[in-house]
Amino acid sequence: MFALRRSIFVTGFTCFVVWLLNPTLFAEVRSNGEVATSQSVRTVADGTLHDCQIVSLDRTLAVGDRGLILLSVNGGKNWTVQHHRSDTSLYDVHFENEFDGCIVGGSIEPFTHRSRGTILTSNDGGNTWQNVESQLPRLLGIRSLSKRHLIAWGDWSVLYQSALFESFDNGKSWSAIAIPCGPLRSNTRTQPCRCY
């Protein structure tokens, strides 16, 4: 059965993720690593896409379940799998400029229910990704406050007594920001975080 269940459309500087039948991406991964996104797509690589960012006019990245990172260098016409098949979901991607990017995500361990974070950084526009070792919990979002100053939020960490973290080196190291509440699921740039 051939079906395209989710499509990514890139128009100008806006990236649209369109849900057609359900929130799962079905795409054919060819032997050269490209992902076909036409109507005749076979089910090979699948995962829910959680975020995408347009880095430049031609370069767009999308992240999702099972470590899925898709990269397009031609405005969304073709997609290449950059990283795939891990136990963690990737929830948000942020690029400071055309080269320096950071992806956050994580997972919940099945038996201990411990939250484990995943942080990946790139300094070559998303062609390669390096894992940042940390004890952070699963992170669900990331934003830039200023140049090289990032904040990320997610599950509550008993170790750090926080769910909000910041980096001053574009994601290579992180420290906790004290907050008096539990896990953070969303954040806006225009209003301060309020915990009730």
Secondary structure, 3 states (H helix, E strand, C coil): CCCCCEEEEEECCEEEEEECCCCCEEEEECCCCEEECCCCCCCCEEECEEEEEECCCCCEEEEEHHHCEEEECCCCCCEEEEECCCCCEEEEEEECCCCCEEEEEEEECCCCCCEEEEEEEECCCCCCCEECCCCCCCEEEEEEEECCEEEEEEEEECCCCEEEEEECCCCCCCEEECCCCCCCCCCCCCCCCCCC
